Amino acid sequence: MEATEYKSGIPLIGDKMPDIEIQTTHGMKNIPGDYKGKWVVLFSHPGDFTPVCTTEFYAFARRNEEFKKLNTELLGLSIDQVFSHIKWVEWIKEKLDMQIPFPIIADDMGRVAIKLGMIHPGKGTNTVRAVFIIDPNGLIRL
């Protein structure tokens, strides 16, 4: 990875969300392009199959329809592989009877997390908990 290839650090409020092609549990997507005209809540978690992350995803899934009524899409992220995400989603459905209806970004190379400043300093490749709210024009609002 070339030093100029990725901007590291959390984007600021009012910045345009960088255009990124992503692999998710719902196939390939482009952010913010595939979400033009909608609000997006992009949130990261340290890892699949952990108690806090599971309760976070459960809570978002329970409120997914409320977000949809607000013209808002949910999008999760961690540095786990897509296979791990899929198995975790299956586990949540089986054990907690909750379908995760939104995509989870499989950022196993860390390029999205690096670009958005989501890598915990001094903790290797752990993704920090972070939330970005992106407006319908692709601007970061929070």
A tleap script that builds the chain and sets N, CA, C and O, in Angstrom:
source leaprc.protein.ff14SB
mol = sequence {
  NMET GLU ALA THR GLU TYR LYS SER GLY ILE
  PRO LEU ILE GLY ASP LYS MET PRO ASP ILE
  GLU ILE GLN THR THR HIE GLY MET LYS ASN
  ILE PRO GLY ASP TYR LYS GLY LYS TRP VAL
  VAL LEU PHE SER HIE PRO GLY ASP PHE THR
  PRO VAL CYS THR THR GLU PHE TYR ALA PHE
  ALA ARG ARG ASN GLU GLU PHE LYS LYS LEU
  ASN THR GLU LEU LEU GLY LEU SER ILE ASP
  GLN VAL PHE SER HIE ILE LYS TRP VAL GLU
  TRP ILE LYS GLU LYS LEU ASP MET GLN ILE
  PRO PHE PRO ILE ILE ALA ASP ASP MET GLY
  ARG VAL ALA ILE LYS LEU GLY MET ILE HIE
  PRO GLY LYS GLY THR ASN THR VAL ARG ALA
  VAL PHE ILE ILE ASP PRO ASN GLY LEU ILE
  ARG CLEU
}
set mol.1.N position { 0.845 -1.166 0.000 }
set mol.1.CA position { 0.000 0.000 0.000 }
set mol.1.C position { 0.893 1.233 0.000 }
set mol.1.O position { 1.737 1.397 0.882 }
set mol.2.N position { 0.708 2.087 -0.979 }
set mol.2.CA position { 1.477 3.313 -1.062 }
set mol.2.C position { 0.968 4.305 -0.041 }
set mol.2.O position { -0.222 4.328 0.274 }
set mol.3.N position { 1.869 5.127 0.478 }
set mol.3.CA position { 1.498 6.103 1.500 }
set mol.3.C position { 0.444 7.085 0.997 }
set mol.3.O position { -0.370 7.566 1.785 }
set mol.4.N position { 0.444 7.389 -0.286 }
set mol.4.CA position { -0.523 8.355 -0.820 }
set mol.4.C position { -1.836 7.721 -1.224 }
set mol.4.O position { -2.784 8.430 -1.564 }
set mol.5.N position { -1.913 6.391 -1.192 }
set mol.5.CA position { -3.115 5.705 -1.656 }
set mol.5.C position { -4.308 5.946 -0.733 }
set mol.5.O position { -5.428 6.111 -1.218 }
set mol.6.N position { -4.098 5.970 0.581 }
set mol.6.CA position { -5.177 6.146 1.531 }
set mol.6.C position { -4.885 7.313 2.446 }
set mol.6.O position { -3.773 7.470 2.951 }
set mol.7.N position { -5.906 8.128 2.650 }
set mol.7.CA position { -5.822 9.181 3.650 }
set mol.7.C position { -6.155 8.520 4.975 }
set mol.7.O position { -7.192 7.867 5.094 }
set mol.8.N position { -5.311 8.675 5.954 }
set mol.8.CA position { -5.561 8.093 7.260 }
set mol.8.C position { -6.077 9.190 8.183 }
set mol.8.O position { -5.643 10.338 8.091 }
set mol.9.N position { -6.978 8.847 9.051 }
set mol.9.CA position { -7.526 9.806 9.985 }
set mol.9.C position { -9.021 9.957 9.773 }
set mol.9.O position { -9.528 9.781 8.665 }
set mol.10.N position { -9.712 10.282 10.843 }
set mol.10.CA position { -11.159 10.390 10.775 }
set mol.10.C position { -11.543 11.620 9.947 }
set mol.10.O position { -11.085 12.727 10.227 }
set mol.11.N position { -12.386 11.421 8.928 }
set mol.11.CA position { -12.859 12.573 8.155 }
set mol.11.C position { -13.632 13.532 9.063 }
set mol.11.O position { -14.209 13.126 10.071 }
set mol.12.N position { -13.630 14.781 8.692 }
set mol.12.CA position { -14.275 15.803 9.506 }
set mol.12.C position { -15.720 16.023 9.077 }
set mol.12.O position { -16.108 15.700 7.954 }
set mol.13.N position { -16.504 16.577 9.989 }
set mol.13.CA position { -17.888 16.932 9.669 }
set mol.13.C position { -17.869 17.891 8.491 }
set mol.13.O position { -17.110 18.860 8.476 }
set mol.14.N position { -18.708 17.614 7.511 }
set mol.14.CA position { -18.775 18.430 6.306 }
set mol.14.C position { -17.925 17.910 5.163 }
set mol.14.O position { -18.102 18.329 4.019 }
set mol.15.N position { -16.986 16.982 5.462 }
set mol.15.CA position { -16.186 16.363 4.403 }
set mol.15.C position { -17.070 15.444 3.574 }
set mol.15.O position { -18.051 14.890 4.071 }
set mol.16.N position { -16.714 15.292 2.311 }
set mol.16.CA position { -17.386 14.307 1.459 }
set mol.16.C position { -16.886 12.927 1.876 }
set mol.16.O position { -15.692 12.717 2.090 }
set mol.17.N position { -17.820 12.002 1.984 }
set mol.17.CA position { -17.445 10.617 2.263 }
set mol.17.C position { -16.615 10.127 1.095 }
set mol.17.O position { -17.046 10.252 -0.051 }
set mol.18.N position { -15.427 9.567 1.350 }
set mol.18.CA position { -14.617 9.069 0.240 }
set mol.18.C position { -15.354 7.970 -0.531 }
set mol.18.O position { -16.052 7.151 0.066 }
set mol.19.N position { -15.198 7.955 -1.850 }
set mol.19.CA position { -15.780 6.889 -2.670 }
set mol.19.C position { -14.981 5.617 -2.442 }
set mol.19.O position { -13.770 5.584 -2.657 }
set mol.20.N position { -15.672 4.567 -2.004 }
set mol.20.CA position { -15.012 3.299 -1.693 }
set mol.20.C position { -15.880 2.149 -2.197 }
set mol.20.O position { -17.079 2.096 -1.925 }
set mol.21.N position { -15.259 1.232 -2.935 }
set mol.21.CA position { -15.938 -0.010 -3.302 }
set mol.21.C position { -15.717 -0.994 -2.162 }
set mol.21.O position { -14.589 -1.189 -1.709 }
set mol.22.N position { -16.808 -1.614 -1.700 }
set mol.22.CA position { -16.731 -2.474 -0.523 }
set mol.22.C position { -17.366 -3.833 -0.790 }
set mol.22.O position { -18.310 -3.956 -1.571 }
set mol.23.N position { -16.825 -4.849 -0.125 }
set mol.23.CA position { -17.439 -6.178 -0.135 }
set mol.23.C position { -18.270 -6.279 1.129 }
set mol.23.O position { -17.792 -5.968 2.220 }
set mol.24.N position { -19.527 -6.720 0.982 }
set mol.24.CA position { -20.408 -6.838 2.142 }
set mol.24.C position { -21.101 -8.202 2.138 }
set mol.24.O position { -20.962 -8.995 1.206 }
set mol.25.N position { -21.833 -8.437 3.188 }
set mol.25.CA position { -22.644 -9.652 3.274 }
set mol.25.C position { -23.786 -9.624 2.270 }
set mol.25.O position { -24.448 -10.642 2.067 }
set mol.26.N position { -24.031 -8.484 1.639 }
set mol.26.CA position { -25.065 -8.357 0.602 }
set mol.26.C position { -24.431 -8.108 -0.769 }
set mol.26.O position { -25.082 -7.557 -1.658 }
set mol.27.N position { -23.191 -8.501 -0.944 }
set mol.27.CA position { -22.502 -8.323 -2.219 }
set mol.27.C position { -21.679 -7.037 -2.268 }
set mol.27.O position { -21.523 -6.339 -1.266 }
set mol.28.N position { -21.166 -6.748 -3.443 }
set mol.28.CA position { -20.340 -5.557 -3.632 }
set mol.28.C position { -21.220 -4.311 -3.618 }
set mol.28.O position { -22.320 -4.300 -4.171 }
set mol.29.N position { -20.712 -3.267 -2.977 }
set mol.29.CA position { -21.423 -1.990 -2.891 }
set mol.29.C position { -20.400 -0.872 -3.070 }
set mol.29.O position { -19.193 -1.079 -2.941 }
set mol.30.N position { -20.911 0.306 -3.368 }
set mol.30.CA position { -20.092 1.515 -3.433 }
set mol.30.C position { -20.673 2.529 -2.458 }
set mol.30.O position { -21.863 2.842 -2.493 }
set mol.31.N position { -19.798 3.037 -1.582 }
set mol.31.CA position { -20.248 4.110 -0.704 }
set mol.31.C position { -19.492 5.379 -1.088 }
set mol.31.O position { -18.291 5.314 -1.350 }
set mol.32.N position { -20.140 6.493 -1.126 }
set mol.32.CA position { -21.545 6.714 -0.826 }
set mol.32.C position { -22.476 6.523 -2.032 }
set mol.32.O position { -23.692 6.637 -1.879 }
set mol.33.N position { -21.943 6.237 -3.218 }
set mol.33.CA position { -22.715 6.202 -4.459 }
set mol.33.C position { -23.984 5.383 -4.441 }
set mol.33.O position { -25.020 5.850 -4.915 }
set mol.34.N position { -23.936 4.155 -3.900 }
set mol.34.CA position { -25.125 3.300 -3.883 }
set mol.34.C position { -26.197 3.808 -2.914 }
set mol.34.O position { -27.323 3.309 -2.909 }
set mol.35.N position { -25.846 4.786 -2.110 }
set mol.35.CA position { -26.768 5.294 -1.100 }
set mol.35.C position { -27.181 6.737 -1.371 }
set mol.35.O position { -27.733 7.405 -0.497 }
set mol.36.N position { -26.911 7.218 -2.587 }
set mol.36.CA position { -27.267 8.598 -2.943 }
set mol.36.C position { -28.763 8.812 -2.722 }
set mol.36.O position { -29.590 7.991 -3.121 }
set mol.37.N position { -29.090 9.922 -2.083 }
set mol.37.CA position { -30.487 10.238 -1.795 }
set mol.37.C position { -30.977 9.675 -0.477 }
set mol.37.O position { -32.126 9.900 -0.097 }
set mol.38.N position { -30.118 8.941 0.231 }
set mol.38.CA position { -30.492 8.361 1.527 }
set mol.38.C position { -29.471 8.758 2.585 }
set mol.38.O position { -28.306 9.011 2.279 }
set mol.39.N position { -29.916 8.806 3.804 }
set mol.39.CA position { -29.009 8.941 4.929 }
set mol.39.C position { -28.387 7.565 5.187 }
set mol.39.O position { -29.006 6.538 4.910 }
set mol.40.N position { -27.169 7.551 5.716 }
set mol.40.CA position { -26.487 6.296 6.046 }
set mol.40.C position { -25.904 6.410 7.450 }
set mol.40.O position { -25.264 7.405 7.792 }
set mol.41.N position { -26.135 5.384 8.253 }
set mol.41.CA position { -25.445 5.249 9.531 }
set mol.41.C position { -24.435 4.130 9.322 }
set mol.41.O position { -24.796 2.957 9.241 }
set mol.42.N position { -23.158 4.511 9.238 }
set mol.42.CA position { -22.055 3.565 9.074 }
set mol.42.C position { -21.399 3.409 10.439 }
set mol.42.O position { -20.865 4.369 10.994 }
set mol.43.N position { -21.442 2.197 10.974 }
set mol.43.CA position { -20.878 1.973 12.305 }
set mol.43.C position { -19.925 0.790 12.278 }
set mol.43.O position { -20.144 -0.190 11.567 }
set mol.44.N position { -18.870 0.902 13.061 }
set mol.44.CA position { -17.871 -0.167 13.100 }
set mol.44.C position { -17.914 -0.865 14.450 }
set mol.44.O position { -18.375 -0.314 15.449 }
set mol.45.N position { -17.420 -2.093 14.443 }
set mol.45.CA position { -17.319 -2.880 15.665 }
set mol.45.C position { -15.980 -3.616 15.655 }
set mol.45.O position { -15.450 -3.918 14.585 }
set mol.46.N position { -15.423 -3.910 16.842 }
set mol.46.CA position { -14.111 -4.570 16.903 }
set mol.46.C position { -14.071 -5.977 16.328 }
set mol.46.O position { -13.064 -6.356 15.730 }
set mol.47.N position { -15.136 -6.768 16.487 }
set mol.47.CA position { -15.061 -8.127 15.967 }
set mol.47.C position { -16.363 -8.888 16.085 }
set mol.47.O position { -17.169 -8.648 16.984 }
set mol.48.N position { -16.551 -9.815 15.151 }
set mol.48.CA position { -17.728 -10.682 15.159 }
set mol.48.C position { -17.690 -11.613 16.375 }
set mol.48.O position { -16.628 -11.878 16.937 }
set mol.49.N position { -18.857 -12.096 16.763 }
set mol.49.CA position { -19.026 -13.085 17.831 }
set mol.49.C position { -18.632 -12.578 19.213 }
set mol.49.O position { -18.380 -13.383 20.110 }
set mol.50.N position { -18.573 -11.269 19.403 }
set mol.50.CA position { -18.280 -10.729 20.729 }
set mol.50.C position { -19.588 -10.227 21.345 }
set mol.50.O position { -20.478 -9.787 20.618 }
set mol.51.N position { -19.715 -10.286 22.663 }
set mol.51.CA position { -21.002 -9.970 23.306 }
set mol.51.C position { -21.514 -8.551 23.026 }
set mol.51.O position { -22.679 -8.381 22.667 }
set mol.52.N position { -20.676 -7.550 23.184 }
set mol.52.CA position { -21.138 -6.172 22.998 }
set mol.52.C position { -21.504 -5.919 21.538 }
set mol.52.O position { -22.523 -5.291 21.252 }
set mol.53.N position { -20.681 -6.403 20.622 }
set mol.53.CA position { -20.971 -6.218 19.199 }
set mol.53.C position { -22.275 -6.906 18.813 }
set mol.53.O position { -23.049 -6.372 18.018 }
set mol.54.N position { -22.518 -8.078 19.367 }
set mol.54.CA position { -23.741 -8.813 19.076 }
set mol.54.C position { -24.957 -8.036 19.561 }
set mol.54.O position { -25.942 -7.928 18.831 }
set mol.55.N position { -24.914 -7.492 20.776 }
set mol.55.CA position { -26.056 -6.729 21.279 }
set mol.55.C position { -26.248 -5.443 20.475 }
set mol.55.O position { -27.382 -5.006 20.278 }
set mol.56.N position { -25.175 -4.843 20.018 }
set mol.56.CA position { -25.265 -3.641 19.183 }
set mol.56.C position { -25.985 -3.968 17.865 }
set mol.56.O position { -26.894 -3.245 17.459 }
set mol.57.N position { -25.586 -5.033 17.216 }
set mol.57.CA position { -26.213 -5.428 15.953 }
set mol.57.C position { -27.670 -5.821 16.167 }
set mol.57.O position { -28.531 -5.492 15.352 }
set mol.58.N position { -27.941 -6.515 17.249 }
set mol.58.CA position { -29.312 -6.893 17.578 }
set mol.58.C position { -30.184 -5.646 17.723 }
set mol.58.O position { -31.287 -5.586 17.180 }
set mol.59.N position { -29.685 -4.658 18.452 }
set mol.59.CA position { -30.446 -3.422 18.675 }
set mol.59.C position { -30.687 -2.669 17.369 }
set mol.59.O position { -31.793 -2.178 17.142 }
set mol.60.N position { -29.674 -2.567 16.506 }
set mol.60.CA position { -29.864 -1.913 15.213 }
set mol.60.C position { -30.873 -2.689 14.364 }
set mol.60.O position { -31.732 -2.084 13.723 }
set mol.61.N position { -30.779 -4.008 14.351 }
set mol.61.CA position { -31.693 -4.828 13.548 }
set mol.61.C position { -33.137 -4.650 14.017 }
set mol.61.O position { -34.052 -4.588 13.195 }
set mol.62.N position { -33.348 -4.567 15.331 }
set mol.62.CA position { -34.703 -4.360 15.874 }
set mol.62.C position { -35.307 -3.048 15.400 }
set mol.62.O position { -36.525 -2.929 15.271 }
set mol.63.N position { -34.458 -2.067 15.143 }
set mol.63.CA position { -34.942 -0.742 14.753 }
set mol.63.C position { -34.754 -0.435 13.266 }
set mol.63.O position { -34.923 0.705 12.833 }
set mol.64.N position { -34.408 -1.447 12.505 }
set mol.64.CA position { -34.135 -1.241 11.081 }
set mol.64.C position { -35.306 -0.571 10.358 }
set mol.64.O position { -35.096 0.344 9.561 }
set mol.65.N position { -36.527 -1.015 10.625 }
set mol.65.CA position { -37.698 -0.434 9.951 }
set mol.65.C position { -37.891 1.030 10.329 }
set mol.65.O position { -38.326 1.833 9.503 }
set mol.66.N position { -37.570 1.382 11.572 }
set mol.66.CA position { -37.662 2.788 11.988 }
set mol.66.C position { -36.659 3.635 11.211 }
set mol.66.O position { -36.973 4.752 10.799 }
set mol.67.N position { -35.453 3.104 11.012 }
set mol.67.CA position { -34.451 3.816 10.213 }
set mol.67.C position { -34.931 3.967 8.771 }
set mol.67.O position { -34.778 5.032 8.173 }
set mol.68.N position { -35.507 2.913 8.218 }
set mol.68.CA position { -36.005 2.960 6.832 }
set mol.68.C position { -37.059 4.062 6.667 }
set mol.68.O position { -37.068 4.764 5.656 }
set mol.69.N position { -37.951 4.214 7.665 }
set mol.69.CA position { -38.975 5.264 7.616 }
set mol.69.C position { -38.343 6.661 7.597 }
set mol.69.O position { -38.959 7.618 7.130 }
set mol.70.N position { -37.123 6.769 8.102 }
set mol.70.CA position { -36.386 8.033 8.111 }
set mol.70.C position { -35.464 8.157 6.897 }
set mol.70.O position { -34.579 9.013 6.873 }
set mol.71.N position { -35.673 7.291 5.872 }
set mol.71.CA position { -34.851 7.292 4.659 }
set mol.71.C position { -33.373 7.052 4.996 }
set mol.71.O position { -32.481 7.681 4.428 }
set mol.72.N position { -33.143 6.132 5.927 }
set mol.72.CA position { -31.797 5.874 6.435 }
set mol.72.C position { -31.451 4.399 6.295 }
set mol.72.O position { -32.239 3.520 6.645 }
set mol.73.N position { -30.253 4.151 5.775 }
set mol.73.CA position { -29.733 2.791 5.634 }
set mol.73.C position { -28.658 2.557 6.692 }
set mol.73.O position { -27.896 3.463 7.029 }
set mol.74.N position { -28.609 1.342 7.206 }
set mol.74.CA position { -27.584 0.943 8.173 }
set mol.74.C position { -26.497 0.161 7.447 }
set mol.74.O position { -26.767 -0.576 6.498 }
set mol.75.N position { -25.265 0.337 7.912 }
set mol.75.CA position { -24.127 -0.342 7.305 }
set mol.75.C position { -23.086 -0.593 8.393 }
set mol.75.O position { -22.510 0.350 8.935 }
set mol.76.N position { -22.845 -1.873 8.712 }
set mol.76.CA position { -21.855 -2.231 9.727 }
set mol.76.C position { -20.496 -2.491 9.094 }
set mol.76.O position { -20.392 -2.670 7.881 }
set mol.77.N position { -19.452 -2.510 9.922 }
set mol.77.CA position { -18.088 -2.747 9.426 }
set mol.77.C position { -17.209 -3.327 10.519 }
set mol.77.O position { -17.276 -2.902 11.672 }
set mol.78.N position { -16.388 -4.296 10.153 }
set mol.78.CA position { -15.237 -4.695 10.966 }
set mol.78.C position { -14.209 -5.297 10.028 }
set mol.78.O position { -14.459 -5.464 8.834 }
set mol.79.N position { -13.065 -5.617 10.576 }
set mol.79.CA position { -11.984 -6.165 9.761 }
set mol.79.C position { -12.083 -7.682 9.655 }
set mol.79.O position { -11.118 -8.343 9.271 }
set mol.80.N position { -13.227 -8.228 9.989 }
set mol.80.CA position { -13.442 -9.660 9.783 }
set mol.80.C position { -13.749 -9.931 8.314 }
set mol.80.O position { -14.164 -9.036 7.578 }
set mol.81.N position { -13.541 -11.168 7.902 }
set mol.81.CA position { -13.826 -11.573 6.522 }
set mol.81.C position { -15.326 -11.775 6.327 }
set mol.81.O position { -16.066 -11.964 7.293 }
set mol.82.N position { -15.765 -11.734 5.085 }
set mol.82.CA position { -17.191 -11.875 4.782 }
set mol.82.C position { -17.728 -13.218 5.290 }
set mol.82.O position { -18.870 -13.285 5.744 }
set mol.83.N position { -16.928 -14.286 5.223 }
set mol.83.CA position { -17.363 -15.593 5.711 }
set mol.83.C position { -17.674 -15.530 7.211 }
set mol.83.O position { -18.664 -16.103 7.666 }
set mol.84.N position { -16.826 -14.833 7.977 }
set mol.84.CA position { -17.052 -14.674 9.409 }
set mol.84.C position { -18.340 -13.893 9.663 }
set mol.84.O position { -19.135 -14.266 10.525 }
set mol.85.N position { -18.544 -12.806 8.910 }
set mol.85.CA position { -19.780 -12.026 9.051 }
set mol.85.C position { -21.017 -12.888 8.787 }
set mol.85.O position { -21.992 -12.836 9.537 }
set mol.86.N position { -20.966 -13.672 7.722 }
set mol.86.CA position { -22.108 -14.511 7.362 }
set mol.86.C position { -22.396 -15.532 8.462 }
set mol.86.O position { -23.553 -15.740 8.826 }
set mol.87.N position { -21.359 -16.163 8.986 }
set mol.87.CA position { -21.538 -17.143 10.063 }
set mol.87.C position { -22.081 -16.476 11.326 }
set mol.87.O position { -22.907 -17.054 12.031 }
set mol.88.N position { -21.619 -15.267 11.607 }
set mol.88.CA position { -22.089 -14.519 12.778 }
set mol.88.C position { -23.566 -14.155 12.615 }
set mol.88.O position { -24.345 -14.303 13.556 }
set mol.89.N position { -23.954 -13.684 11.436 }
set mol.89.CA position { -25.354 -13.350 11.146 }
set mol.89.C position { -26.223 -14.608 11.306 }
set mol.89.O position { -27.318 -14.531 11.863 }
set mol.90.N position { -25.749 -15.751 10.829 }
set mol.90.CA position { -26.482 -17.015 10.994 }
set mol.90.C position { -26.612 -17.365 12.471 }
set mol.90.O position { -27.669 -17.809 12.919 }
set mol.91.N position { -25.525 -17.162 13.233 }
set mol.91.CA position { -25.541 -17.452 14.671 }
set mol.91.C position { -26.556 -16.570 15.386 }
set mol.91.O position { -27.300 -17.055 16.238 }
set mol.92.N position { -26.596 -15.286 15.055 }
set mol.92.CA position { -27.555 -14.352 15.670 }
set mol.92.C position { -28.986 -14.797 15.360 }
set mol.92.O position { -29.851 -14.764 16.234 }
set mol.93.N position { -29.231 -15.209 14.128 }
set mol.93.CA position { -30.572 -15.676 13.738 }
set mol.93.C position { -30.939 -16.938 14.525 }
set mol.93.O position { -32.050 -17.052 15.044 }
set mol.94.N position { -30.008 -17.873 14.607 }
set mol.94.CA position { -30.274 -19.143 15.281 }
set mol.94.C position { -30.425 -18.981 16.797 }
set mol.94.O position { -31.368 -19.514 17.382 }
set mol.95.N position { -29.523 -18.267 17.424 }
set mol.95.CA position { -29.500 -18.164 18.891 }
set mol.95.C position { -30.414 -17.078 19.444 }
set mol.95.O position { -30.970 -17.230 20.531 }
set mol.96.N position { -30.572 -15.978 18.700 }
set mol.96.CA position { -31.324 -14.831 19.217 }
set mol.96.C position { -32.602 -14.543 18.430 }
set mol.96.O position { -33.338 -13.608 18.742 }
set mol.97.N position { -32.852 -15.352 17.416 }
set mol.97.CA position { -34.043 -15.207 16.577 }
set mol.97.C position { -34.170 -13.791 16.002 }
set mol.97.O position { -35.250 -13.201 16.001 }
set mol.98.N position { -33.045 -13.262 15.515 }
set mol.98.CA position { -33.042 -11.924 14.931 }
set mol.98.C position { -32.290 -11.964 13.609 }
set mol.98.O position { -31.120 -12.344 13.556 }
set mol.99.N position { -32.971 -11.570 12.550 }
set mol.99.CA position { -32.334 -11.474 11.226 }
set mol.99.C position { -31.629 -10.115 11.133 }
set mol.99.O position { -32.232 -9.082 11.424 }
set mol.100.N position { -30.366 -10.117 10.730 }
set mol.100.CA position { -29.639 -8.864 10.495 }
set mol.100.C position { -29.938 -8.460 9.047 }
set mol.100.O position { -29.418 -9.078 8.117 }
set mol.101.N position { -30.768 -7.432 8.848 }
set mol.101.CA position { -31.227 -7.105 7.499 }
set mol.101.C position { -30.312 -6.180 6.704 }
set mol.101.O position { -30.530 -5.975 5.510 }
set mol.102.N position { -29.311 -5.630 7.337 }
set mol.102.CA position { -28.449 -4.658 6.664 }
set mol.102.C position { -27.085 -5.278 6.356 }
set mol.102.O position { -26.690 -6.255 6.992 }
set mol.103.N position { -26.367 -4.715 5.385 }
set mol.103.CA position { -25.060 -5.261 5.016 }
set mol.103.C position { -23.996 -4.991 6.076 }
set mol.103.O position { -24.048 -4.004 6.809 }
set mol.104.N position { -23.038 -5.902 6.128 }
set mol.104.CA position { -21.860 -5.727 6.980 }
set mol.104.C position { -20.644 -5.732 6.054 }
set mol.104.O position { -20.439 -6.669 5.282 }
set mol.105.N position { -19.850 -4.679 6.144 }
set mol.105.CA position { -18.656 -4.564 5.309 }
set mol.105.C position { -17.592 -5.533 5.810 }
set mol.105.O position { -17.276 -5.563 7.000 }
set mol.106.N position { -17.052 -6.315 4.902 }
set mol.106.CA position { -15.938 -7.216 5.200 }
set mol.106.C position { -14.660 -6.483 4.793 }
set mol.106.O position { -14.287 -6.462 3.621 }
set mol.107.N position { -14.013 -5.898 5.763 }
set mol.107.CA position { -12.836 -5.067 5.509 }
set mol.107.C position { -11.575 -5.802 5.945 }
set mol.107.O position { -10.762 -5.263 6.696 }
set mol.108.N position { -11.414 -7.050 5.465 }
set mol.108.CA position { -10.314 -7.881 5.950 }
set mol.108.C position { -8.933 -7.350 5.581 }
set mol.108.O position { -7.945 -7.765 6.187 }
set mol.109.N position { -8.831 -6.454 4.616 }
set mol.109.CA position { -7.549 -5.826 4.290 }
set mol.109.C position { -7.367 -4.509 5.059 }
set mol.109.O position { -6.279 -3.934 5.075 }
set mol.110.N position { -8.446 -4.044 5.691 }
set mol.110.CA position { -8.361 -2.842 6.507 }
set mol.110.C position { -8.359 -1.531 5.746 }
set mol.110.O position { -8.173 -0.473 6.346 }
set mol.111.N position { -8.564 -1.579 4.432 }
set mol.111.CA position { -8.421 -0.329 3.682 }
set mol.111.C position { -9.511 0.690 3.981 }
set mol.111.O position { -9.245 1.892 3.963 }
set mol.112.N position { -10.745 0.235 4.259 }
set mol.112.CA position { -11.813 1.172 4.614 }
set mol.112.C position { -11.547 1.747 5.999 }
set mol.112.O position { -11.638 2.958 6.204 }
set mol.113.N position { -11.218 0.877 6.946 }
set mol.113.CA position { -10.944 1.324 8.313 }
set mol.113.C position { -9.767 2.297 8.365 }
set mol.113.O position { -9.800 3.270 9.118 }
set mol.114.N position { -8.741 2.044 7.579 }
set mol.114.CA position { -7.593 2.958 7.532 }
set mol.114.C position { -8.030 4.305 6.965 }
set mol.114.O position { -7.700 5.358 7.511 }
set mol.115.N position { -8.771 4.256 5.872 }
set mol.115.CA position { -9.209 5.487 5.209 }
set mol.115.C position { -10.087 6.339 6.119 }
set mol.115.O position { -10.071 7.567 6.025 }
set mol.116.N position { -10.855 5.693 7.002 }
set mol.116.CA position { -11.770 6.415 7.880 }
set mol.116.C position { -11.242 6.591 9.305 }
set mol.116.O position { -11.965 7.056 10.186 }
set mol.117.N position { -9.975 6.217 9.528 }
set mol.117.CA position { -9.384 6.408 10.849 }
set mol.117.C position { -9.978 5.522 11.922 }
set mol.117.O position { -10.097 5.936 13.075 }
set mol.118.N position { -10.355 4.297 11.553 }
set mol.118.CA position { -11.020 3.388 12.487 }
set mol.118.C position { -10.098 2.329 13.090 }
set mol.118.O position { -10.577 1.428 13.779 }
set mol.119.N position { -8.807 2.414 12.852 }
set mol.119.CA position { -7.877 1.435 13.425 }
set mol.119.C position { -7.378 1.970 14.764 }
set mol.119.O position { -6.896 3.099 14.857 }
set mol.120.N position { -7.501 1.146 15.792 }
set mol.120.CA position { -7.080 1.554 17.133 }
set mol.120.C position { -5.564 1.650 17.189 }
set mol.120.O position { -4.874 0.666 16.921 }
set mol.121.N position { -5.033 2.818 17.532 }
set mol.121.CA position { -3.571 2.940 17.621 }
set mol.121.C position { -3.023 2.028 18.720 }
set mol.121.O position { -3.533 2.017 19.840 }
set mol.122.N position { -2.004 1.283 18.392 }
set mol.122.CA position { -1.369 0.409 19.363 }
set mol.122.C position { -2.092 -0.903 19.600 }
set mol.122.O position { -1.670 -1.686 20.451 }
set mol.123.N position { -3.171 -1.167 18.871 }
set mol.123.CA position { -3.925 -2.412 19.067 }
set mol.123.C position { -3.929 -3.268 17.811 }
set mol.123.O position { -4.849 -4.061 17.614 }
set mol.124.N position { -2.934 -3.129 16.966 }
set mol.124.CA position { -2.854 -3.950 15.767 }
set mol.124.C position { -3.927 -3.600 14.770 }
set mol.124.O position { -4.005 -2.465 14.300 }
set mol.125.N position { -4.763 -4.582 14.443 }
set mol.125.CA position { -5.785 -4.361 13.425 }
set mol.125.C position { -7.194 -4.284 14.001 }
set mol.125.O position { -8.166 -4.442 13.262 }
set mol.126.N position { -7.324 -4.047 15.295 }
set mol.126.CA position { -8.671 -3.922 15.862 }
set mol.126.C position { -9.350 -2.666 15.339 }
set mol.126.O position { -8.752 -1.590 15.309 }
set mol.127.N position { -10.598 -2.811 14.929 }
set mol.127.CA position { -11.388 -1.667 14.512 }
set mol.127.C position { -11.975 -1.019 15.764 }
set mol.127.O position { -12.523 -1.707 16.625 }
set mol.128.N position { -11.859 0.297 15.861 }
set mol.128.CA position { -12.464 0.997 16.990 }
set mol.128.C position { -13.968 1.097 16.759 }
set mol.128.O position { -14.437 0.947 15.631 }
set mol.129.N position { -14.712 1.347 17.811 }
set mol.129.CA position { -16.133 1.646 17.660 }
set mol.129.C position { -16.232 3.080 17.164 }
set mol.129.O position { -15.751 4.014 17.805 }
set mol.130.N position { -16.859 3.228 16.018 }
set mol.130.CA position { -17.035 4.552 15.433 }
set mol.130.C position { -18.362 4.580 14.701 }
set mol.130.O position { -18.850 3.551 14.233 }
set mol.131.N position { -18.942 5.768 14.607 }
set mol.131.CA position { -20.203 5.939 13.884 }
set mol.131.C position { -20.060 7.156 12.990 }
set mol.131.O position { -19.607 8.215 13.426 }
set mol.132.N position { -20.450 6.994 11.741 }
set mol.132.CA position { -20.516 8.100 10.796 }
set mol.132.C position { -21.956 8.219 10.326 }
set mol.132.O position { -22.584 7.224 9.965 }
set mol.133.N position { -22.474 9.430 10.333 }
set mol.133.CA position { -23.780 9.686 9.719 }
set mol.133.C position { -23.500 10.479 8.449 }
set mol.133.O position { -22.915 11.562 8.478 }
set mol.134.N position { -23.936 9.903 7.339 }
set mol.134.CA position { -23.678 10.459 6.008 }
set mol.134.C position { -25.013 10.914 5.431 }
set mol.134.O position { -25.992 10.169 5.445 }
set mol.135.N position { -25.043 12.141 4.926 }
set mol.135.CA position { -26.313 12.683 4.418 }
set mol.135.C position { -26.595 12.199 3.003 }
set mol.135.O position { -25.742 11.545 2.403 }
set mol.136.N position { -27.759 12.500 2.456 }
set mol.136.CA position { -28.142 12.025 1.126 }
set mol.136.C position { -27.232 12.510 -0.017 }
set mol.136.O position { -27.274 11.963 -1.119 }
set mol.137.N position { -26.419 13.527 0.247 }
set mol.137.CA position { -25.477 14.029 -0.758 }
set mol.137.C position { -24.071 13.480 -0.568 }
set mol.137.O position { -23.150 13.890 -1.274 }
set mol.138.N position { -23.889 12.555 0.379 }
set mol.138.CA position { -22.582 11.944 0.605 }
set mol.138.C position { -21.670 12.747 1.511 }
set mol.138.O position { -20.464 12.503 1.534 }
set mol.139.N position { -22.215 13.707 2.265 }
set mol.139.CA position { -21.401 14.503 3.193 }
set mol.139.C position { -21.508 13.926 4.601 }
set mol.139.O position { -22.574 13.491 5.036 }
set mol.140.N position { -20.390 13.933 5.292 }
set mol.140.CA position { -20.372 13.439 6.671 }
set mol.140.C position { -20.966 14.519 7.579 }
set mol.140.O position { -20.501 15.658 7.605 }
set mol.141.N position { -21.993 14.133 8.312 }
set mol.141.CA position { -22.694 15.079 9.187 }
set mol.141.C position { -22.404 14.849 10.653 }
set mol.141.O position { -22.617 15.743 11.472 }
set mol.142.N position { -21.921 13.664 11.000 }
set mol.142.CA position { -21.578 13.367 12.392 }
set mol.142.C position { -20.569 12.247 12.424 }
set mol.142.O position { -20.139 11.834 13.502 }
savepdb mol mol.pdb
quit
